[in-house]
Amino acid sequence: MSKLLMAGKKGIVLGVANKRSIAWAIAKACSEAGAEVAFTYQGEKLKPRVEELVKTLPGDPPLYECDVTNDEDIASVGASLAKDFGTIDFLVHSLAFADKADLEGNFVDTSRRGYLMAQEISSYSLTALARMAAPLMETGGSIVTMTYLGGERVVRNYNVMGVAKAALESSVGYLAAGLGERAIRVNAVSAGPLNTLAARGVAGFTTILKDVADKAPLRRNVELEEVANAGLFLLSDMSSGITGEVLYVDCGYNILGM
């Protein structure tokens, strides 16, 4: 990947959990393309794992603690970015969470607490982070989030996360409309199933992987690097005319009917 693609650009990636995270794959792609990347972690338990990964990148990437359910944490990240980078050009939102009990069984049994938590972390956090980042994108920028086909169609056991992803995708459109006059683009990547920490929390995930590989037009599952490259495209100036969109990277599975 040419270093010219993201040379001189600075941004932040939220959602790195381990080396198999989509967030980490996108961060590496941006770094290899010349960008300076800051990171966040949630809680001291995850900090060493994220620190270890960040140290493999050139320079000394900033690392901030951030619980996206806490507005003070989000504001602190914004202040730290202003201090360390001055301005930013991109933000990657790769955050989602739901109680494991709500990712199996019947959706009608979802608890009020579980529903609200999934919405707050998986959907509303994009709006809160965009509000923080927008003033730092003085000459425009790009915000990319991660979604999944379960936000549009019923996927067995995806349940409350599917509803949260539906809200997330709607938020992408409204944010794109509201931030467009500031030259800030907002898009989503809808990745096919990947063997990430979050995906393994969905009951029957291995069956989903097999079904997609059997039925997708390309007759395989998508690779992590392919999703990262799509994210890089949307973050770069190569996608300067694209906003409010959902880009499917799922080996064509989304086009199928019966």
LUMNU-513999 format. One record per residue (C-alpha): x, y, z; residue in three letters. Coordinates in steps of 0.05 Angstrom, whole numbers, plus 32768, in hexadecimal, padded with zeros to 4 digits. Layout:
<pts>
XYZALA ...
</pts>
This chain:
<pts>
800080008000MET 801D80447FECSER 8030806F8027LYS 801580AA8000LEU 7FCD8094800ALEU 7FC980AB8052MET 800980D48058ALA 8000810F8086GLY 7FBE80F780A1LYS 7FAF80EC80EBLYS 7F7780C7810CGLY 7F5D809A8143ILE 7F4680528144VAL 7F178039817ALEU 7F087FF08186GLY 7F4B7FCB8184VAL 7F457F8D81B0ALA 7F7A7F5F8194ASN 7FA17F508154LYS 7F647F328133ARG 7F3A7F71813CSER 7F1F7F9480FFILE 7F337FD58120ALA 7F7B7FBE8125TRP 7F7D7FA780DCALA 7F637FEC80C6ILE 7F94801080F3ALA 7FCF7FE880D6LYS 7FB87FF78090ALA 7FB48041809FCYS 7FF8804180C0SER 8018801C8085GLU 7FF980508057ALA 801B8088807DGLY 7FE9809E80B1ALA 7FF580AE80FAGLU 7FC480878124VAL 7FAC8090816CALA 7F8980588192PHE 7F5A804E81CDTHR 7F50801681FETYR 7F1A80088231GLN 7F317FF68277GLY 7F737FE08293GLU 7F657F978281LYS 7F697FA68236LEU 7FA07FDB823ALYS 7FDD7FAB8238PRO 7FC07F8681FCARG 7FB57FC581D4VAL 7FF87FE381EAGLU 801D7FA781D0GLU 7FFD7FAE818BLEU 80067FFA8188VAL 80517FF38196LYS 805A7FCD8155THR 8048800B812DLEU 807B8040811BPRO 8083807E8147GLY 80608082818AASP 8015807D817CPRO 7FEB809F81B3PRO 7FBF807181DDLEU 7F84808A8205TYR 7F54806A8235GLU 7F0C8071821FCYS 7ECA80538236ASP 7E99806A8201VAL 7E5F80688233THR 7E8280A08258ASN 7E7D80E68239ASP 7EB780FE8263GLU 7EE480C88246ASP 7ED180DC8200ILE 7EDE8125820EALA 7F228113822CSER 7F3480ED81ECVAL 7F22812A81C3GLY 7F4D815781EFALA 7F87812681EASER 7F818122819FLEU 7F82816E819AALA 7FC1816F81C4LYS 7FE6813681A1ASP 7FCE813F8159PHE 7FB081858155GLY 7F7E816F8121THR 7F68812B8107ILE 7F52811180C3ASP 7F2F80D080D4PHE 7F0D80A6810ALEU 7EFF805B8109VAL 7EC680438134HIS 7ECA7FF7813CSER 7EA37FEE817DLEU 7E6B7FBF818DALA 7E547F9A81CBPHE 7E187F7381E4ALA 7E0C7F42821DASP 7E1D7EFC8206LYS 7DD97EE5821FALA 7DB87F1481ECASP 7DDF7EF581B2LEU 7DBB7EB381B5GLU 7D747E9B81BCGLY 7D377EC681ABASN 7D3C7F1181A1PHE 7CFA7F1B81C6VAL 7D1E7F088206ASP 7D4F7F428201THR 7D527F688243SER 7D487FB38246ARG 7D8E7FBA8263ARG 7DAC7F8F822DGLY 7D887FB581F6TYR 7D9D7FFA820FLEU 7DE57FE4821BMET 7DEC7FC981D4ALA 7DD0800881B7GLN 7DFC803681E1GLU 7E3E801481D3ILE 7E327FFA818DSER 7E0A8033816FSER 7E0680748197TYR 7E51807481A3SER 7E5B80858159LEU 7E3380C58161THR 7E5780D881A1ALA 7E9B80CC8182LEU 7E8980F28142ALA 7E74812D816DARG 7EB8812B818FMET 7EE08123814FALA 7EBC81558122ALA 7EDC8194813FPRO 7F2181748136LEU 7F14816780EDMET 7F1F81AF80D9GLU 7F2881A2808FTHR 7EF98167808BGLY 7F03811E8098GLY 7EE980D78096SER 7EC580AD80CAILE 7EBD806380BFVAL 7E96803180E9THR 7E8C7FE680E5MET 7E497FC580D9THR 7E2D7F8180C4TYR 7DF57F658099LEU 7DD07F5280D8GLY 7DBC7F9C80DDGLY 7D917F94809FGLU 7D7C7F4C80A0ARG 7D6D7F1A80D7VAL 7DAC7EF180E6VAL 7DA17EB98117ARG 7DB87ECB815EASN 7DD17F108149TYR 7D937F2B816CASN 7D9D7F6C8193VAL 7DDE7F7A816EMET 7DB97F79812CGLY 7D897FAE8146VAL 7DC57FD7815FALA 7DE67FD2811ALYS 7DA67FE980F9ALA 7DA880278125ALA 7DF280308116LEU 7DE6802E80CAGLU 7DAF806180D0SER 7DDD808C80FASER 7E11808A80C2VAL 7DDF80AB8093GLY 7DC980E080C3TYR 7E1080F080D8LEU 7E2680F4808FALA 7DEE81258080ALA 7DFE815080BCGLY 7E49815180B6LEU 7E4E8155806AGLY 7E4F81A18069GLU 7E8F819C8093ARG 7EAE816D805FALA 7EAB81338090ILE 7E9680F18071ARG 7E7680B88098VAL 7E728072807DASN 7E6D802A8094ALA 7E8F7FE98080VAL 7E617FAD8083SER 7E917F73808BALA 7E817F2A8082GLY 7E8B7EFD80BEPRO 7ED27EFD80D9LEU 7EF07ED58112ASN 7EF67F0F8142THR 7EED7F11818DLEU 7EA97F348185ALA 7E907F048150ALA 7E9F7EC7817AARG 7E6D7EE081ADGLY 7E347ED2817DVAL 7E177E8C8187ALA 7E217E5F814AGLY 7E567E8C812CPHE 7E7D7E53810DTHR 7E3E7E3D80E8THR 7E367E8480CCILE 7E7E7E8280B2LEU 7E707E40808ELYS 7E2E7E578071ASP 7E4D7E978055VAL 7E887E718037ALA 7E587E3F8016ASP 7E287E737FFALYS 7E4C7EB47FEDALA 7E5A7EC37FA3PRO 7EA57EBE7FAFLEU 7E9B7E7D7FD5ARG 7EC67E928010ARG 7EC77EBE804DASN 7EE57F03804AVAL 7F2C7F0E8064GLU 7F3D7F41809ALEU 7F6D7F65806BGLU 7F357F6F8038GLU 7F0A7F91806CVAL 7F457FBC8082ALA 7F527FD2803BASN 7F097FE78033ALA 7F0E800F8073GLY 7F4E802F805ALEU 7F2C80428019PHE 7EF38065803DLEU 7F24808A806BLEU 7F4F80A28032SER 7F4480D87FFEASP 7F3780A27FCAMET 7EEF80A17FE5SER 7EE880EC7FE9SER 7EA380EB7FC7GLY 7E8580B47FF1ILE 7E5D80C08031THR 7E2180A28054GLY 7E2E805E8035GLU 7E358016804CVAL 7E6C7FF18026LEU 7E637FA68026TYR 7EA27F7C802CVAL 7E857F368032ASP 7E987F107FF3CYS 7E547F247FD6GLY 7E297F018009TYR 7DFC7F3E8013ASN 7DE27F3A7FCBILE 7DC27EF67FD5LEU 7D787EE97FDCGLY 7D607EA27FE5MET 
</pts>
